[in-house]
Amino acid sequence: MMTNTRLPKLDTLNMVTLGMLMALQLVLSRFSVGSNLIKVSFTFLIVALIAKWYGPWWGMMTAVVFDVVGTLISGGPYFVGFTVSAVLGSLTYALFLYGKPVTWVRVILASVVIAVVVNAILNTWWVTIMYHTPFWSLLPARVIKQLIVTPLQIVLVYWLLNSQMIKMVQARLKG
């Protein structure tokens, strides 16, 4: 049995909405809360929303575009590992949330997988490669950050995806 591996087609409304969400993600990426040790950006909310509404294929594609464009705009060094992380984060949200009800269990599982695999392990590894720093000396601080930030992300993703406004917009997009 063959599975459908084609990219789902978007109508004009969904294409414009996806473009607006990507633009919002770029704007949100310029703002963060916290100290130098623990900075939190709210772009994860847009990643989760795109994954919920548009699924894994569009989520992963927008993650690639956002990562590359965001890096070019910021003037920072580009590293493909962070693009891989962005894709895996979006894919994780989509696997747990796309076409499924948003429950605490689903949001917690998606957020914990992203926190452990993508943020703590992979992103620490990418930083180690880029800046020639010892992985094991960076990992504890990055794990502590995830222990602090992940519960906040869980609550915000759950709240956003279950808000009446988001549900109304989603119903409109499904037409």
C-alpha positions as CSV (number, residue, x, y, z in Angstrom):
1,M,0.0,0.0,0.0
2,M,1.4,3.4,-1.0
3,T,1.2,6.4,1.3
4,N,0.6,9.9,0.0
5,T,3.9,11.7,0.1
6,R,2.8,14.7,-1.9
7,L,2.7,18.2,-0.4
8,P,-1.0,19.1,0.3
9,K,-2.2,21.9,-2.0
10,L,-3.2,25.2,-0.4
11,D,-5.9,27.5,-1.6
12,T,-5.3,31.3,-1.7
13,L,-6.6,31.9,1.8
14,N,-4.4,29.2,3.4
15,M,-1.4,30.4,1.4
16,V,-1.8,34.0,2.6
17,T,-2.4,32.8,6.1
18,L,0.7,30.6,6.1
19,G,2.7,33.6,4.8
20,M,1.3,35.8,7.5
21,L,2.2,33.3,10.2
22,M,5.8,33.1,8.8
23,A,6.0,36.9,8.9
24,L,4.7,36.9,12.5
25,Q,7.3,34.3,13.4
26,L,10.1,36.5,12.0
27,V,8.8,39.4,14.0
28,L,8.5,37.4,17.2
29,S,12.0,36.0,16.7
30,R,13.3,39.5,17.3
31,F,11.9,39.7,20.8
32,S,12.8,37.5,23.8
33,V,12.2,37.5,27.5
34,G,14.7,36.6,30.2
35,S,18.4,37.0,31.0
36,N,21.4,36.0,29.0
37,L,21.3,32.6,30.7
38,I,17.6,31.8,30.0
39,K,16.2,33.6,27.0
40,V,12.8,32.7,25.7
41,S,11.4,33.6,22.3
42,F,7.7,32.9,21.5
43,T,8.3,31.6,18.0
44,F,7.5,28.1,19.2
45,L,3.8,29.1,19.4
46,I,3.8,29.8,15.6
47,V,5.6,26.6,14.9
48,A,3.0,24.6,16.9
49,L,0.2,26.5,15.2
50,I,1.5,25.9,11.7
51,A,2.1,22.2,12.5
52,K,-1.5,21.9,13.9
53,W,-3.1,23.7,11.0
54,Y,-1.0,22.6,8.1
55,G,0.6,19.3,9.1
56,P,4.1,18.0,8.8
57,W,5.0,18.8,5.2
58,W,4.1,22.5,5.3
59,G,5.4,22.8,8.8
60,M,8.8,21.4,7.9
61,M,9.0,23.5,4.7
62,T,8.2,26.7,6.7
63,A,10.7,25.7,9.3
64,V,13.4,25.5,6.7
65,V,12.4,28.9,5.2
66,F,12.1,30.6,8.6
67,D,15.5,29.3,9.7
68,V,17.4,30.3,6.6
69,V,15.6,33.7,6.2
70,G,15.9,34.4,9.9
71,T,19.6,33.7,9.9
72,L,20.1,35.9,6.9
73,I,18.2,38.8,8.4
74,S,20.0,38.5,11.8
75,G,23.4,38.5,10.1
76,G,24.5,35.6,12.3
77,P,26.3,32.5,11.0
78,Y,24.2,29.9,9.2
79,F,24.6,26.3,10.4
80,V,22.6,23.6,8.8
81,G,22.2,21.7,12.1
82,F,19.9,24.4,13.4
83,T,17.8,24.0,10.3
84,V,17.6,20.2,11.0
85,S,16.5,21.1,14.6
86,A,13.8,23.5,13.3
87,V,12.5,20.8,11.0
88,L,12.4,18.2,13.7
89,G,10.7,20.5,16.1
90,S,7.9,21.3,13.6
91,L,7.6,17.6,12.6
92,T,7.3,16.7,16.3
93,Y,4.4,19.2,16.9
94,A,2.7,17.9,13.7
95,L,3.0,14.2,14.6
96,F,1.3,14.9,18.0
97,L,-1.2,17.6,17.0
98,Y,-2.1,17.6,13.3
99,G,-5.6,16.3,12.8
100,K,-5.9,15.3,16.4
101,P,-7.5,17.0,19.4
102,V,-5.2,19.2,21.5
103,T,-4.9,17.5,24.8
104,W,-2.6,18.1,27.7
105,V,-1.0,14.7,27.1
106,R,-0.3,15.4,23.4
107,V,1.1,18.9,24.1
108,I,3.3,17.6,27.0
109,L,4.7,14.7,25.0
110,A,5.4,16.9,22.0
111,S,7.0,19.6,24.2
112,V,9.1,17.1,26.1
113,V,10.4,15.4,23.0
114,I,11.4,18.8,21.5
115,A,12.9,19.9,24.8
116,V,15.1,16.8,25.2
117,V,15.9,15.7,21.7
118,V,16.0,18.9,19.8
119,N,16.8,21.7,22.3
120,A,18.9,20.0,24.9
121,I,20.8,17.3,22.9
122,L,20.9,18.4,19.2
123,N,21.2,22.1,19.7
124,T,23.9,21.6,22.3
125,W,25.7,19.4,19.8
126,W,25.4,22.1,17.0
127,V,26.8,24.7,19.4
128,T,29.6,22.3,20.2
129,I,30.4,21.9,16.5
130,M,30.2,25.5,15.7
131,Y,32.1,27.0,18.5
132,H,34.4,24.0,19.4
133,T,33.1,23.8,23.0
134,P,32.9,20.7,25.1
135,F,29.4,19.1,24.8
136,W,29.4,17.8,28.4
137,S,30.2,21.2,29.9
138,L,27.4,22.9,27.9
139,L,24.7,20.2,28.4
140,P,23.9,20.8,32.2
141,A,23.1,24.5,31.7
142,R,21.0,23.8,28.7
143,V,19.1,21.0,30.5
144,I,18.4,23.4,33.4
145,K,17.1,25.9,30.9
146,Q,14.8,23.3,29.4
147,L,13.5,22.3,32.8
148,I,12.5,25.9,33.5
149,V,11.2,26.9,30.0
150,T,9.4,23.7,28.9
151,P,6.5,23.9,31.5
152,L,5.8,27.5,30.3
153,Q,5.9,26.4,26.7
154,I,3.5,23.5,27.5
155,V,0.9,25.8,29.1
156,L,1.2,28.5,26.3
157,V,0.9,26.0,23.4
158,Y,-2.1,24.3,25.1
159,W,-3.8,27.6,25.8
160,L,-3.2,29.0,22.3
161,L,-4.3,25.9,20.4
162,N,-7.4,25.6,22.6
163,S,-8.4,29.2,22.5
164,Q,-11.8,30.0,20.9
165,M,-10.3,32.5,18.5
166,I,-7.8,30.0,17.1
167,K,-10.5,27.4,16.8
168,M,-12.7,29.9,14.9
169,V,-9.8,30.8,12.5
170,Q,-9.1,27.1,12.0
171,A,-12.7,26.4,11.1
172,R,-12.6,29.3,8.6
173,L,-9.4,28.0,7.0
174,K,-10.9,24.5,6.6
175,G,-13.8,26.1,4.9
